[in-house]
Amino acid sequence: MDTYRAGSARTRLSFFALAVVLGLGLAGCHRDYSAAFVDKLITRTDKFFDVAHATGDTFVIVGYNGRIIRSEDAGETWMEVESPAEWSLNQVEFVGDEGWAVGHYGTVLHSRDGGQTWTQQQSDTEKTLFSVSFVDNLHGWASGDESTVVSTDNGGETWTAKRIEVSQVGLNDDMRLAVPDIMYYGVHFVDTQHGWMVGEYGNVRNTTDGGQTWGSQHGSLLESLREMGVVASDVMSLAAFFRVHFSDSNNGLIIGGAGAAATTSDGGQTWAWVAREGTTGAGIPNMPLYDLVQPNSDGALIAVGSNGLVLHSDNNGANWSTAETDADVFTWLNGVAIAESGNGVMVGGKGSILLTSDGGKTWRPVKDQ
């Protein structure tokens, strides 16, 4: 049961860079496209951090040094896109043809044409932003370092930054100096009022007023561990969570380090841990999970993680199985996006791009470009 533990060491680097674990050393690097790109668009030196679906068969990938590439044929071929970003981009989100990408030093980029062109928006912060969520083309939120969340109600013409007070749930007196601020790696809203953020030390925060105030929901995770026989008295017992996804205001899933995953059916008031390998049920390997996507409304979910891990669920995340990949992937996979048509793209380290045409059940590598 102790596989749910995250350890007490605190990593104050961008999660998406994975610099400590993978030795990539991404933070603070200026754009420097090497000569390798002259002959090949995609090489093993590429580090792709996220991918998003726009419209039709259009997908957009973002990554290291602000790089952006774009496909109009469901990932079969890719084109370089001029990027105004000087720093790495961590996540990208589209609502129709309108998209936003966020990254280091408060970077926010905006596109109105399906990712063909991008302009920079002023985010009101210099903190690194890890995740972005829009519910329409006006209302959006981005979460980041040092308990930072920025929001907009006009499509990013203006953003307002806010520091979220550190949750006291599971925080002992002798830990308050050690946990001054939280990195919030994932944010997801289902409408203009209801949203969730996840981050370090198992923090799960929720809002019902559009982000004006934030509650805490990770108390039930600690209680669940105690019921399972795990000595869990504080947030140091919890793994970091990297992604959160809700299909509606009640049903959600969170994933994170060491294969940690939990589901809720009551809006996050209570969470149930998903079984691990070696426990009852179809378990999740004891490996970090970095991103997830819901291809459709029939309960299917796809999650990706370290060492080429790709998981598929048919029952809203209660049980998982390994997806079939027609390739040996020995690097981290950090982003996945699937269109309603079933076409999808998955990205990660070493220039990894994999494609699916069946909603994520099987994957194949993109052809050399």
Buried (B, 14 or more C-beta within 10 A) or exposed (E): BEBBBBEEEEBEBBBBBBBEBBEBEBBEBEEEEEEBBEEEBBBEBBBBBBBBBBEBBBBBBBBBBBBBBBBBEBBEEBEEBEBEBBBBBBBBBBBEBBBBBBBBBBBBBBBBEBBBEBEEBEBBBBBBBBBBBBBEBBBBBBBBBBBBBBBBBEBBEEBEBBEBEBBEBBBEEEBEEEBEBBBBBBBBBBEBBBBBBBBBBBBBBBBBEBBEEBBBBBBBBBBBBEEEEBEBEBBBBBBBBBBBBBBEBBBBBBBBBBBBBBBBEEBBEBBBBBBBBEBEEBBBBBBBBBBBBBBEEEBBBBBBBBEBBBBBBBEBBBBBEEBEBEEEBEBBBBBBBBBEEBBBBBBBBBBBBBBBBBBBBBBEBBEEB
